[in-house]
Amino acid sequence: MRKKGFTLVELLVVIGIIGTLAAMLMPALSGAREAALAAASAQNLAGFGRGIKSYQGEDSEGKMCSSAFDHLRDGDVRTWGWVADQINGKNNNPGKQLDGANRVKLSEKVLDYMGCTNVSGKASAWRWGDTLTPTGASGGSKTKDNVYFGGANGPDGTSLSASEKARIWDDGYNTNYATSWQFVRGDPTAVSGTASGNYGGFLIYGEIGSASLSGTVKMDSDNRDGDKCPLDGDGPLSTTHFTRNSQTSPDRVPLIGAGRPGERSDGEVTSTYATTMNAFAGKKIAKAGDQAAESFCDGMHVALGSLDTTARTGEQVHEFNDLQPIHSGRDTLLATGTTGPVRGLVGGYCNILFADGSVRKVKDVGGLFGRPDGQLGAHATAASVANGNAGKTMELTQSGYDEIKGEIWARRVALPQQPGGGVQE
């Protein structure tokens, strides 16, 4: 009797069929994984929203957080910042609730508190208790090296043991989400230049401008505590912003979304940084070449101009460049670049937690060159993209404005209060 078996041709046919089926299934499996990561991210944000509501309910002023997650500008990350609020309130653990779709797994501020960043400038004396006085024109002299957890001394002046350092990392003081300026700083506190005129019955400043105004918002409006520090805003965001001369509602004010990689100058992990971070954490958490995510968006500084009938010429608006629309994005060549090709994820969406507790998708549908560009609203100029976004310059085109119009509030949340009139009392 002859033995039955597969011929070589039959075997090749079967292999070909299996390969074809696998190729057909791969996109579906990839799409299912992507959908699962996006759903998990939305769930994280919803959890953060519940933690924020819990914090707000216990705060005497109705603030939504204590400050930004920024060791130098805002103070000891174990006490100050929305990450500390979530951990100390036992609501969430941001360090263990990362956005799985975000390829960046570290915050730039982890580099700060571990003592391995090359950020120039000084720590906020307002939060670190230096020689600053409320009436002083300038701050104290405490340098950034005096407040690093990774240095010889801890923030209280005592040495931190290796186990104490490792516990800071293990307790979850890290995130790859970024926040809006509004959430952690509120509205701008001051402007430079002159300001005069009226809008809607209120004296207006440069950030709510018209063609007659020369004042502009500064991200260092109060030099007592440094650039983009707590005194440069009237926040954090609170119930007061939505009850006192409010211009919008909580469902349009963004709080948190996936964090974008920082600029190469201060967001890239070098071999020296990796050694410092791994020693601090007591385990391997980083390697040379890793990127770190931004912590919060820059403030109101991008000129809006006359892009539509509701815009006021010269008005400045917030940029949301650090909230990254990574979900369902496609890898695209953005520019040839001065040092090589510049690629990015475009055409996707960003899950964003809003001040009313809702989590919504904000899609990347416009921007640079009038098409999806991987950024929301204001975007880096073509020249900045070609330069790898190093030292980027932001602009807001009609396409970028239309992208967020109706979804995200980019102006002041509340109009500034004005002094009363009448004779001197």
MIROTI-905734 format. One line per 2 residues: number of its first residue (from 0); their letters; for each residue x, z, y of N, C-alpha, C. Coordinates in steps of 0.02 Angstrom, whole numbers, plus 50000, padded with zeros to 5 digits. Layout:
BEGIN
NUM> a> X/Z/Y/X/Z/Y/X/Z/Y | ...;
END
This chain:
BEGIN
0> mr> 50042/50000/49940/50000/50000/50000/50044/50000/50062 | 50020/49960/50113/50059/49958/50175/50043/50018/50219;
2> kk> 50094/50047/50252/50083/50102/50300/50057/50074/50365 | 50004/50106/50391/49976/50086/50455/50011/50122/50512;
4> gf> 50020/50089/50570/50052/50119/50628/50044/50075/50688 | 50067/50099/50746/50065/50061/50807/50122/50011/50810;
6> tl> 50106/49953/50833/50160/49905/50847/50189/49922/50915 | 50246/49894/50929/50279/49906/50993/50234/49883/51051;
8> ve> 50201/49827/51042/50157/49800/51094/50099/49848/51106 | 50070/49874/51053/50014/49920/51060/50036/49984/51096;
10> ll> 50095/50008/51078/50121/50069/51110/50132/50058/51185 | 50159/50001/51202/50170/49986/51273/50104/49980/51311;
12> vv> 50054/49952/51278/49988/49947/51310/49959/50016/51324 | 49965/50061/51274/49939/50129/51282/49975/50164/51339;
14> ig> 50042/50157/51341/50081/50189/51394/50060/50161/51462 | 50048/50095/51464/50027/50065/51527/49960/50090/51550;
16> ii> 49914/50100/51502/49848/50126/51520/49853/50197/51546 | 49893/50238/51513/49902/50308/51535/49933/50309/51604;
18> gt> 49982/50266/51616/50014/50264/51682/49965/50243/51736 | 49922/50196/51721/49872/50173/51770/49822/50228/51786;
20> la> 49800/50263/51732/49753/50319/51743/49784/50374/51785 | 49849/50388/51770/49884/50440/51808/49889/50421/51881;
22> am> 49905/50357/51894/49911/50333/51963/49844/50338/51999 | 49790/50326/51962/49724/50331/51992/49705/50404/52006;
24> lm> 49728/50449/51964/49710/50520/51971/49752/50557/52023 | 49814/50534/52035/49859/50570/52080/49830/50579/52150;
26> pa> 49803/50527/52182/49774/50537/52248/49717/50588/52248 | 49677/50586/52194/49621/50633/52189/49646/50704/52182;
28> ls> 49698/50714/52141/49727/50780/52132/49760/50804/52196 | 49795/50758/52231/49826/50775/52294/49774/50794/52346;
30> ga> 49720/50756/52347/49666/50770/52394/49633/50837/52380 | 49625/50853/52315/49594/50917/52296/49639/50975/52317;
32> re> 49704/50967/52308/49751/51019/52328/49750/51029/52404 | 49749/50973/52440/49748/50976/52512/49684/51010/52537;
34> aa> 49628/50993/52506/49564/51024/52525/49565/51099/52511 | 49596/51119/52455/49601/51189/52437/49643/51227/52487;
36> la> 49700/51197/52509/49743/51230/52558/49707/51236/52625 | 49670/51185/52645/49633/51187/52708/49580/51241/52705;
38> aa> 49545/51247/52648/49494/51298/52640/49524/51368/52642 | 49583/51376/52611/49616/51441/52612/49638/51459/52683;
40> sa> 49661/51409/52721/49680/51421/52790/49620/51443/52832 | 49563/51409/52822/49503/51427/52859/49481/51498/52841;
42> qn> 49490/51516/52777/49473/51584/52755/49518/51635/52788 | 49583/51620/52792/49630/51664/52827/49608/51676/52898;
44> la> 49592/51621/52933/49574/51626/53003/49510/51666/53013 | 49462/51656/52967/49400/51695/52971/49414/51770/52962;
46> gf> 49461/51785/52917/49481/51855/52907/49515/51883/52969 | 49558/51843/53001/49589/51866/53063/49536/51878/53116;
48> gr> 49485/51835/53117/49430/51843/53165/49394/51909/53156 | 49382/51929/53093/49350/51993/53081/49394/52051/53102;
50> gi> 49460/52043/53091/49506/52094/53113/49508/52100/53189 | 49504/52043/53223/49503/52043/53296/49441/52078/53322;
52> ks> 49383/52064/53292/49321/52096/53312/49325/52171/53301 | 49357/52192/53247/49365/52263/53233/49409/52295/53286;
54> yq> 49464/52263/53303/49509/52289/53356/49472/52293/53422 | 49436/52240/53438/49400/52237/53502/49348/52292/53507;
56> ge> 49315/52306/53452/49263/52358/53453/49291/52427/53467 | 49354/52438/53452/49384/52503/53463/49424/52507/53528;
58> ds> 49436/52450/53561/49474/52450/53623/49429/52467/53682 | 49451/52512/53724/49410/52536/53779/49394/52481/53830;
60> eg> 49436/52430/53833/49426/52375/53881/49399/52312/53847 | 49385/52316/53783/49359/52259/53746/49409/52204/53736;
62> km> 49474/52221/53734/49525/52170/53723/49524/52148/53650 | 49541/52083/53640/49541/52056/53573/49606/52067/53535;
64> cs> 49659/52084/53570/49722/52100/53537/49764/52143/53585 | 49818/52170/53560/49861/52212/53603/49911/52170/53642;
66> sa> 49931/52112/53614/49980/52071/53648/49998/52012/53602 | 50049/51974/53623/50074/51919/53582/50122/51946/53529;
68> fd> 50131/51906/53476/50182/51923/53425/50248/51896/53452 | 50283/51937/53490/50344/51916/53524/50386/51978/53538;
70> hl> 50435/51989/53495/50474/52051/53496/50508/52064/53563 | 50537/52013/53594/50573/52023/53656/50525/52030/53715;
72> rd> 50477/51986/53720/50433/51986/53778/50381/52041/53775 | 50356/52058/53715/50299/52101/53709/50313/52170/53680;
74> gd> 50371/52179/53650/50388/52244/53623/50390/52246/53547 | 50408/52303/53521/50415/52315/53449/50357/52284/53411;
76> vr> 50371/52236/53368/50317/52200/53332/50278/52245/53285 | 50303/52304/53271/50265/52350/53229/50211/52386/53268;
78> tw> 50214/52382/53335/50166/52415/53378/50125/52367/53419 | 50158/52315/53445/50126/52268/53491/50116/52200/53458;
80> gw> 50061/52168/53476/50047/52100/53453/49990/52096/53403 | 49961/52037/53399/49902/52028/53355/49919/52038/53282;
82> va> 49982/52024/53262/50002/52036/53193/50001/52110/53177 | 50030/52151/53223/50029/52223/53214/49957/52250/53213;
84> dq> 49914/52222/53256/49844/52243/53257/49811/52235/53189 | 49824/52177/53157/49793/52163/53092/49820/52210/53038;
86> in> 49886/52222/53040/49917/52265/52989/49898/52338/53000 | 49906/52362/53061/49892/52433/53076/49819/52450/53068;
88> gk> 49775/52401/53079/49704/52413/53070/49681/52405/52998 | 49731/52387/52954/49717/52377/52883/49662/52324/52872;
90> nn> 49663/52273/52913/49614/52219/52907/49642/52159/52869 | 49704/52140/52886/49737/52083/52855/49812/52094/52854;
92> np> 49847/52050/52819/49920/52052/52819/49945/51980/52832 | 49956/51962/52896/49976/51893/52912/50037/51868/52874;
94> gk> 50085/51913/52860/50145/51892/52824/50130/51870/52754 | 50075/51892/52726/50055/51873/52658/49996/51825/52659;
96> ql> 49973/51807/52719/49917/51760/52726/49942/51701/52768 | 49988/51663/52739/50015/51605/52774/49971/51544/52763;
98> dg> 49978/51496/52808/49945/51432/52799/49986/51392/52748 | 49959/51383/52688/49995/51351/52635/50012/51278/52648;
100> an> 49973/51245/52691/49986/51175/52707/50041/51167/52759 | 50058/51221/52793/50110/51218/52844/50178/51224/52810;
102> rv> 50220/51173/52818/50286/51174/52786/50332/51226/52816 | 50315/51249/52876/50354/51302/52909/50327/51369/52887;
104> kl> 50369/51413/52863/50346/51477/52835/50368/51537/52876 | 50408/51528/52927/50433/51583/52967/50411/51576/53039;
106> se> 50403/51631/53074/50392/51630/53146/50459/51636/53182 | 50465/51603/53240/50525/51611/53281/50537/51684/53297;
108> kv> 50484/51723/53302/50492/51793/53323/50521/51836/53267 | 50520/51811/53206/50555/51846/53153/50630/51840/53165;
110> ld> 50652/51781/53188/50723/51773/53206/50741/51823/53261 | 50695/51834/53308/50709/51880/53363/50719/51952/53337;
112> ym> 50670/51977/53299/50676/52048/53281/50729/52060/53228 | 50749/52008/53193/50804/52016/53145/50872/52008/53178;
114> gc> 50872/51990/53242/50935/51988/53279/50976/51926/53269 | 50944/51868/53257/50984/51809/53244/50964/51749/53286;
116> tn> 50928/51760/53340/50909/51704/53383/50959/51695/53440 | 50961/51635/53467/51005/51622/53523/50967/51616/53589;
118> vs> 50908/51647/53591/50868/51645/53652/50907/51678/53709 | 50908/51645/53767/50942/51674/53824/50893/51716/53864;
120> gk> 50919/51760/53906/50877/51802/53948/50874/51873/53923 | 50827/51910/53950/50822/51981/53936/50755/51999/53904;
122> as> 50755/52054/53869/50693/52080/53842/50650/52106/53899 | 50584/52107/53889/50539/52131/53940/50549/52206/53951;
124> aw> 50575/52223/54010/50585/52293/54027/50518/52330/54033 | 50466/52293/54047/50400/52323/54054/50378/52355/53989;
126> rw> 50394/52323/53933/50374/52350/53868/50429/52392/53836 | 50491/52378/53852/50545/52414/53819/50568/52475/53857;
128> gd> 50533/52493/53912/50546/52556/53945/50613/52562/53978 | 50634/52510/54014/50698/52513/54049/50687/52545/54117;
130> tl> 50727/52526/54166/50725/52557/54232/50673/52526/54278 | 50630/52484/54251/50580/52451/54292/50530/52501/54321;
132> tp> 50512/52491/54383/50459/52530/54414/50404/52481/54435 | 50342/52503/54434/50287/52457/54451/50293/52424/54519;
134> tg> 50328/52455/54566/50334/52426/54632/50398/52387/54641 | 50440/52385/54591/50504/52352/54597/50498/52276/54600;
136> as> 50543/52245/54636/50542/52172/54642/50573/52139/54582 | 50615/52175/54546/50647/52146/54487/50652/52199/54432;
138> gg> 50661/52176/54372/50661/52220/54315/50726/52256/54303 | 50729/52290/54246/50789/52328/54228/50842/52283/54198;
140> sk> 50891/52313/54166/50948/52275/54142/50956/52277/54066 | 50905/52298/54031/50912/52300/53958/50916/52230/53931;
142> tk> 50969/52213/53896/50978/52146/53870/50944/52141/53802 | 50936/52079/53779/50904/52068/53715/50941/52101/53657;
144> dn> 51007/52109/53664/51047/52137/53609/51032/52211/53598 | 51004/52245/53648/50990/52316/53642/50926/52331/53603;
146> vy> 50885/52280/53591/50821/52294/53560/50811/52258/53494 | 50859/52223/53470/50852/52191/53406/50849/52242/53349;
148> fg> 50803/52231/53303/50803/52272/53243/50867/52258/53203 | 50892/52197/53209/50950/52178/53169/51016/52204/53196;
150> ga> 51014/52233/53256/51075/52260/53286/51093/52327/53258 | 51140/52360/53290/51163/52425/53267/51109/52478/53274;
152> ng> 51067/52471/53325/51016/52522/53338/50946/52492/53335 | 50900/52534/53317/50830/52515/53318/50803/52520/53389;
154> pd> 50740/52503/53399/50711/52505/53465/50707/52575/53495 | 50710/52626/53453/50709/52694/53479/50779/52723/53487;
156> gt> 50830/52681/53479/50898/52703/53489/50930/52733/53427 | 50894/52737/53372/50922/52764/53311/50938/52708/53263;
158> sl> 50985/52720/53219/51004/52669/53171/50949/52658/53120 | 50940/52595/53101/50892/52578/53050/50929/52567/52984;
160> sa> 50906/52599/52931/50938/52590/52866/50918/52523/52838 | 50955/52501/52787/50940/52437/52755/50869/52437/52726;
162> se> 50848/52493/52697/50781/52497/52668/50727/52495/52722 | 50741/52526/52780/50693/52523/52835/50685/52452/52861;
164> ka> 50740/52417/52865/50737/52347/52887/50698/52305/52837 | 50713/52313/52774/50678/52274/52722/50603/52288/52723;
166> ri> 50585/52350/52738/50514/52368/52738/50477/52331/52794 | 50510/52320/52851/50478/52284/52906/50456/52215/52883;
168> wd> 50501/52181/52847/50484/52115/52821/50430/52121/52767 | 50439/52167/52721/50392/52174/52665/50322/52194/52689;
170> dg> 50318/52229/52745/50253/52251/52771/50214/52193/52802 | 50246/52135/52811/50208/52076/52832/50215/52054/52903;
172> yn> 50268/52075/52937/50276/52057/53007/50307/51987/53013 | 50266/51939/52996/50284/51868/52999/50218/51829/52997;
174> tn> 50220/51767/53022/50162/51723/53018/50185/51652/53031 | 50147/51603/53005/50160/51533/53025/50100/51505/53062;
176> ya> 50059/51551/53090/50006/51532/53136/50030/51544/53207 | 50002/51507/53254/50018/51516/53325/49953/51531/53362;
178> ts> 49959/51561/53421/49900/51578/53460/49899/51539/53525 | 49840/51536/53555/49834/51507/53622/49860/51556/53673;
180> wq> 49876/51530/53733/49895/51574/53789/49836/51619/53808 | 49775/51591/53808/49717/51630/53829/49709/51693/53788;
182> fv> 49718/51688/53722/49708/51744/53677/49755/51802/53694 | 49819/51788/53703/49868/51841/53710/49887/51857/53783;
184> rg> 49871/51810/53830/49890/51821/53900/49830/51820/53947 | 49775/51791/53926/49717/51786/53971/49726/51730/54022;
186> dp> 49701/51739/54081/49708/51690/54135/49772/51704/54174 | 49800/51652/54206/49860/51663/54247/49847/51714/54303;
188> ta> 49899/51750/54321/49891/51803/54371/49908/51781/54442 | 49948/51728/54450/49969/51709/54517/49992/51637/54518;
190> vs> 50002/51611/54578/50027/51543/54587/50084/51544/54637 | 50121/51490/54638/50172/51481/54689/50147/51431/54740;
192> gt> 50178/51427/54797/50157/51381/54848/50097/51408/54887 | 50060/51365/54921/50003/51386/54960/49939/51366/54925;
194> as> 49886/51400/54942/49821/51384/54912/49767/51398/54963 | 49724/51350/54973/49668/51360/55018/49612/51314/54998;
196> gn> 49551/51331/55016/49494/51289/54999/49444/51327/54958 | 49389/51295/54943/49336/51327/54904/49311/51281/54849;
198> yg> 49293/51311/54794/49262/51274/54740/49208/51319/54710 | 49147/51296/54713/49093/51335/54684/49083/51402/54718;
200> gf> 49101/51406/54783/49091/51467/54820/49148/51517/54814 | 49201/51500/54777/49257/51545/54769/49320/51515/54799;
202> li> 49361/51557/54828/49427/51534/54850/49464/51511/54789 | 49495/51452/54793/49527/51425/54733/49602/51424/54740;
204> yg> 49634/51424/54684/49707/51424/54679/49729/51359/54647 | 49794/51351/54640/49821/51289/54614/49795/51269/54546;
206> ei> 49779/51319/54504/49757/51301/54437/49684/51279/54436 | 49648/51288/54490/49580/51261/54496/49579/51219/54558;
208> gs> 49618/51167/54558/49637/51135/54620/49594/51078/54645 | 49613/51055/54703/49588/50993/54732/49647/50961/54766;
210> as> 49636/50902/54793/49692/50865/54823/49723/50903/54881 | 49687/50950/54911/49713/50986/54969/49758/51044/54951;
212> ls> 49764/51059/54887/49803/51118/54866/49873/51100/54846 | 49921/51142/54867/49990/51131/54846/50015/51187/54801;
214> gt> 49974/51237/54788/49995/51292/54744/49996/51270/54672 | 50042/51297/54633/50046/51281/54562/50054/51344/54521;
216> vk> 50027/51344/54461/50034/51401/54417/50106/51408/54393 | 50130/51469/54390/50196/51482/54362/50189/51523/54298;
218> md> 50231/51509/54250/50231/51549/54189/50276/51610/54196 | 50302/51620/54256/50339/51681/54273/50313/51705/54340;
220> sd> 50248/51716/54344/50218/51735/54408/50237/51804/54430 | 50256/51848/54383/50279/51915/54400/50348/51924/54370;
222> nr> 50399/51923/54412/50468/51923/54386/50492/51991/54363 | 50448/52041/54363/50469/52107/54339/50477/52110/54264;
224> dg> 50447/52063/54228/50452/52067/54155/50471/52001/54122 | 50495/51954/54160/50522/51894/54129/50472/51837/54120;
226> dk> 50499/51781/54098/50460/51720/54089/50410/51725/54032 | 50347/51705/54044/50294/51705/53993/50283/51774/53961;
228> cp> 50292/51826/54001/50283/51895/53976/50214/51922/53994 | 50196/51982/53971/50129/52008/53980/50103/52009/54052;
230> ld> 50146/52023/54101/50123/52027/54170/50107/51959/54201 | 50122/51906/54165/50108/51839/54190/50036/51816/54176;
232> gd> 49997/51860/54146/49927/51845/54133/49886/51908/54144 | 49820/51900/54151/49777/51959/54161/49746/51982/54095;
234> gp> 49773/51959/54040/49746/51974/53974/49778/52033/53940 | 49769/52037/53876/49741/51986/53830/49667/51972/53843;
236> ls> 49643/51920/53810/49573/51900/53817/49527/51958/53800 | 49475/51967/53840/49430/52024/53829/49359/52004/53847;
238> tt> 49313/52050/53835/49243/52038/53853/49236/52025/53928 | 49281/52054/53968/49277/52045/54041/49284/51972/54060;
240> hf> 49325/51934/54024/49334/51864/54040/49270/51824/54033 | 49224/51847/53991/49163/51810/53979/49103/51839/54017;
242> tr> 49114/51891/54055/49060/51920/54094/49073/51918/54168 | 49136/51911/54189/49154/51912/54260/49171/51841/54282;
244> ns> 49125/51808/54316/49137/51741/54342/49161/51693/54288 | 49134/51700/54227/49157/51658/54172/49138/51585/54183;
246> qt> 49182/51540/54162/49170/51469/54168/49151/51437/54101 | 49155/51476/54047/49142/51448/53981/49115/51502/53935;
248> sp> 49106/51485/53872/49081/51532/53822/49133/51542/53767 | 49129/51598/53730/49180/51613/53679/49189/51559/53626;
250> dr> 49137/51520/53611/49143/51470/53558/49188/51411/53578 | 49212/51408/53640/49255/51353/53661/49326/51377/53677;
252> vp> 49339/51441/53671/49406/51467/53687/49444/51478/53622 | 49498/51441/53610/49535/51446/53547/49578/51508/53545;
254> li> 49587/51535/53485/49629/51594/53476/49691/51578/53433 | 49680/51553/53372/49735/51546/53324/49728/51481/53284;
256> ga> 49785/51449/53270/49787/51389/53228/49855/51383/53196 | 49865/51333/53154/49930/51323/53121/49985/51314/53173;
258> gr> 50042/51346/53163/50096/51344/53211/50143/51285/53202 | 50162/51254/53257/50208/51197/53255/50280/51222/53252;
260> pg> 50324/51184/53218/50396/51202/53218/50423/51206/53289 | 50464/51256/53303/50494/51264/53369/50546/51211/53383;
262> er> 50569/51210/53444/50621/51162/53463/50686/51179/53426 | 50727/51127/53418/50788/51135/53378/50834/51189/53406;
264> sd> 50833/51199/53472/50879/51246/53503/50867/51318/53483 | 50804/51336/53469/50790/51406/53450/50744/51414/53391;
266> ge> 50725/51358/53358/50680/51363/53302/50710/51342/53236 | 50774/51325/53235/50806/51303/53173/50851/51358/53146;
268> vt> 50846/51371/53081/50885/51422/53049/50954/51394/53031 | 51006/51423/53060/51074/51403/53044/51098/51444/52984;
270> st> 51157/51428/52958/51183/51466/52902/51196/51538/52921 | 51218/51549/52983/51229/51617/53008/51164/51655/53012;
272> ya> 51112/51622/53039/51047/51654/53044/51020/51671/52975 | 51028/51625/52927/51003/51636/52860/51036/51697/52829;
274> tt> 51101/51704/52838/51137/51761/52812/51110/51826/52842 | 51100/51826/52908/51074/51886/52942/51004/51903/52918;
276> mn> 50961/51853/52912/50892/51864/52892/50887/51889/52820 | 50925/51859/52776/50923/51879/52706/50949/51950/52696;
278> af> 51001/51968/52735/51027/52036/52731/50976/52086/52759 | 50942/52066/52813/50891/52110/52843/50834/52122/52794;
280> ag> 50809/52068/52764/50751/52074/52720/50769/52101/52651 | 50833/52100/52634/50853/52124/52568/50838/52075/52512;
282> kk> 50824/52013/52530/50809/51961/52481/50817/51894/52517 | 50817/51840/52478/50825/51774/52507/50757/51750/52534;
284> ia> 50752/51747/52600/50689/51724/52631/50700/51661/52672 | 50762/51641/52682/50775/51582/52723/50841/51550/52702;
286> ka> 50847/51486/52719/50909/51450/52707/50923/51406/52767 | 50985/51385/52774/51004/51343/52830/50963/51279/52829;
288> gd> 50939/51260/52888/50897/51200/52894/50823/51214/52897 | 50802/51275/52879/50731/51292/52884/50710/51291/52957;
290> qa> 50646/51278/52969/50619/51280/53036/50576/51342/53044 | 50570/51365/53106/50527/51423/53121/50472/51400/53169;
292> ae> 50413/51430/53161/50354/51409/53200/50351/51444/53267 | 50322/51409/53316/50308/51439/53381/50260/51496/53373;
294> sf> 50261/51543/53421/50217/51601/53418/50154/51591/53459 | 50160/51565/53520/50100/51553/53560/50113/51496/53609;
296> cd> 50059/51465/53629/50063/51407/53673/50087/51426/53743 | 50119/51379/53776/50136/51388/53846/50072/51392/53887;
298> gm> 50079/51418/53947/50020/51429/53988/49994/51367/54023 | 49955/51379/54075/49923/51325/54112/49973/51293/54159;
300> hv> 49993/51232/54141/50045/51200/54183/50042/51124/54183 | 49997/51095/54144/49994/51022/54140/49942/50996/54189;
302> al> 49960/50948/54232/49914/50922/54282/49860/50881/54249 | 49797/50896/54268/49740/50859/54241/49727/50795/54279;
304> gs> 49728/50799/54346/49715/50740/54386/49641/50721/54384 | 49626/50659/54398/49557/50635/54400/49543/50593/54338;
306> ld> 49537/50626/54281/49527/50590/54218/49453/50577/54204 | 49409/50617/54232/49338/50603/54223/49300/50633/54282;
308> tt> 49235/50626/54282/49195/50647/54340/49194/50722/54350 | 49210/50761/54298/49209/50833/54305/49277/50862/54324;
310> ar> 49328/50820/54323/49396/50845/54338/49407/50851/54413 | 49448/50899/54431/49468/50907/54501/49540/50886/54508;
312> tg> 49553/50841/54554/49620/50813/54562/49671/50869/54572 | 49724/50867/54535/49777/50916/54542/49768/50978/54501;
314> eq> 49711/50985/54466/49699/51044/54426/49749/51049/54369 | 49772/51109/54356/49816/51119/54299/49776/51146/54239;
316> vh> 49797/51127/54180/49761/51146/54120/49810/51172/54067 | 49783/51206/54018/49824/51231/53962/49844/51174/53916;
318> ef> 49901/51182/53885/49920/51136/53831/49916/51175/53765 | 49897/51139/53713/49888/51170/53647/49935/51138/53596;
320> nd> 49993/51117/53620/50041/51081/53580/50064/51120/53519 | 50063/51187/53524/50089/51228/53469/50037/51242/53415;
322> lq> 49975/51218/53424/49924/51221/53372/49924/51153/53338 | 49946/51151/53276/49963/51088/53243/49908/51062/53197;
324> pi> 49883/51000/53208/49831/50970/53164/49862/50942/53100 | 49878/50985/53053/49916/50964/52994/49873/50944/52935;
326> hs> 49811/50967/52934/49768/50954/52875/49743/50882/52875 | 49751/50849/52818/49730/50779/52808/49768/50730/52852;
328> gr> 49825/50750/52878/49865/50705/52919/49904/50656/52876 | 49925/50601/52905/49966/50552/52869/50034/50547/52903;
330> dt> 50085/50542/52863/50154/50538/52888/50164/50471/52923 | 50184/50472/52986/50189/50412/53027/50253/50412/53068;
332> ll> 50281/50354/53078/50339/50347/53122/50314/50349/53194 | 50336/50400/53232/50314/50407/53302/50360/50371/53350;
334> at> 50424/50370/53335/50472/50336/53379/50536/50323/53340 | 50575/50274/53363/50639/50261/53331/50687/50319/53345;
336> gt> 50681/50351/53404/50720/50410/53420/50790/50396/53442 | 50816/50440/53484/50885/50432/53508/50936/50451/53455;
338> tg> 50916/50491/53407/50962/50511/53354/50936/50491/53285 | 50886/50447/53283/50858/50426/53220/50782/50425/53222;
340> pv> 50749/50406/53168/50676/50402/53166/50644/50470/53177 | 50589/50471/53216/50551/50532/53227/50483/50522/53193;
342> rg> 50469/50562/53144/50407/50556/53106/50363/50618/53117 | 50300/50611/53103/50254/50667/53110/50189/50654/53074;
344> lv> 50151/50708/53064/50085/50702/53033/50034/50687/53088 | 49998/50632/53083/49950/50614/53134/49882/50600/53103;
346> gg> 49830/50603/53144/49763/50587/53121/49729/50641/53080 | 49758/50700/53077/49727/50754/53038/49685/50799/53083;
348> yc> 49677/50861/53061/49639/50909/53101/49671/50978/53096 | 49656/51019/53145/49681/51088/53147/49622/51135/53138;
350> ni> 49626/51179/53089/49577/51233/53085/49593/51283/53140 | 49544/51297/53183/49556/51342/53239/49504/51397/53240;
352> lf> 49528/51459/53247/49484/51516/53256/49467/51521/53331 | 49403/51524/53347/49380/51530/53416/49358/51601/53431;
354> ad> 49350/51615/53496/49337/51683/53518/49270/51711/53495 | 49224/51668/53473/49161/51693/53447/49165/51709/53373;
356> gs> 49225/51700/53343/49234/51715/53272/49225/51655/53227 | 49204/51598/53254/49195/51538/53213/49261/51504/53201;
358> vr> 49265/51467/53146/49324/51426/53129/49300/51354/53125 | 49330/51311/53167/49308/51241/53169/49368/51194/53164;
360> kv> 49354/51133/53142/49404/51081/53139/49408/51046/53207 | 49468/51041/53235/49478/51001/53295/49523/50943/53275;
362> kd> 49497/50882/53281/49531/50824/53253/49580/50792/53302 | 49633/50766/53274/49683/50728/53312/49660/50655/53314;
364> vg> 49627/50636/53368/49600/50568/53373/49627/50528/53432 | 49669/50559/53473/49696/50524/53531/49758/50557/53557;
366> gl> 49783/50531/53613/49842/50561/53643/49893/50509/53664 | 49954/50516/53639/50009/50472/53656/49992/50400/53638;
368> fg> 50000/50354/53685/49985/50283/53676/49911/50271/53659 | 49868/50321/53673/49797/50312/53661/49776/50316/53589;
370> rp> 49818/50343/53546/49801/50347/53475/49823/50415/53447 | 49802/50433/53386/49822/50497/53356/49898/50506/53359;
372> dg> 49919/50566/53377/49990/50578/53387/50015/50644/53358 | 49972/50680/53322/49993/50744/53293/49991/50802/53342;
374> ql> 49960/50792/53401/49954/50844/53451/49883/50846/53477 | 49863/50903/53505/49795/50910/53532/49798/50915/53608;
376> ga> 49758/50873/53642/49756/50876/53714/49820/50850/53745 | 49850/50891/53789/49913/50872/53820/49965/50859/53767;
378> ha> 50008/50811/53779/50057/50792/53728/50125/50777/53760 | 50176/50776/53718/50243/50759/53743/50244/50686/53764;
380> ta> 50283/50671/53816/50289/50602/53839/50326/50561/53787 | 50321/50495/53794/50354/50450/53747/50428/50462/53745;
382> as> 50458/50474/53805/50530/50487/53807/50549/50551/53771 | 50507/50602/53777/50521/50665/53743/50515/50658/53667;
384> va> 50465/50620/53645/50458/50608/53573/50518/50571/53546 | 50541/50521/53583/50599/50483/53562/50661/50526/53558;
386> ng> 50661/50581/53597/50717/50627/53597/50707/50684/53548 | 50661/50674/53502/50648/50726/53452/50614/50787/53480;
388> na> 50578/50779/53536/50542/50833/53570/50588/50885/53600 | 50654/50873/53601/50699/50920/53632/50690/50918/53707;
390> gk> 50678/50976/53739/50668/50978/53810/50608/50937/53831 | 50555/50941/53791/50498/50896/53800/50463/50906/53867;
392> tm> 50437/50851/53892/50396/50851/53952/50325/50835/53931 | 50277/50874/53954/50208/50865/53933/50170/50824/53985;
394> el> 50120/50788/53960/50075/50751/54003/50005/50752/53972 | 49955/50736/54013/49887/50733/53988/49857/50666/54009;
396> tq> 49848/50623/53961/49817/50558/53973/49742/50563/53961 | 49706/50510/53980/49634/50510/53969/49618/50517/53894;
398> sg> 49658/50485/53852/49647/50489/53780/49655/50560/53755 | 49707/50595/53780/49719/50664/53759/49664/50710/53784;
400> yd> 49640/50697/53845/49587/50739/53872/49522/50730/53834 | 49505/50667/53818/49444/50653/53781/49446/50685/53711;
402> ei> 49506/50692/53684/49515/50720/53617/49489/50792/53612 | 49498/50831/53664/49478/50902/53662/49417/50917/53704;
404> kg> 49396/50869/53746/49339/50880/53790/49278/50898/53748 | 49246/50952/53766/49187/50974/53728/49204/51019/53670;
406> ei> 49267/51021/53649/49288/51062/53592/49327/51124/53615 | 49377/51112/53658/49422/51165/53680/49420/51171/53756;
408> wa> 49414/51233/53780/49415/51246/53852/49487/51253/53875 | 49509/51207/53919/49579/51205/53939/49591/51233/54009;
410> rr> 49537/51253/54044/49545/51281/54111/49546/51357/54109 | 49544/51388/54167/49537/51460/54169/49472/51480/54133;
412> va> 49473/51537/54100/49412/51563/54069/49366/51590/54122 | 49394/51629/54169/49354/51659/54222/49384/51642/54290;
414> lp> 49342/51629/54339/49367/51619/54407/49394/51685/54433 | 49447/51684/54474/49475/51746/54499/49428/51782/54547;
416> qq> 49429/51847/54546/49389/51886/54592/49418/51879/54662 | 49374/51882/54712/49395/51873/54781/49382/51936/54822;
418> pg> 49424/51948/54873/49412/52006/54917/49349/51996/54959 | 49317/52051/54977/49257/52047/55018/49274/52035/55091;
420> gg> 49222/52022/55131/49232/52009/55203/49211/52069/55244 | 49205/52059/55309/49182/52112/55353/49239/52143/55393;
422> vq> 49222/52191/55434/49272/52223/55477/49315/52271/55437 | 49372/52288/55465/49416/52335/55430/49384/52403/55428;
424> e> 49386/52434/55370/49354/52500/55362/49407/52555/55361;
END
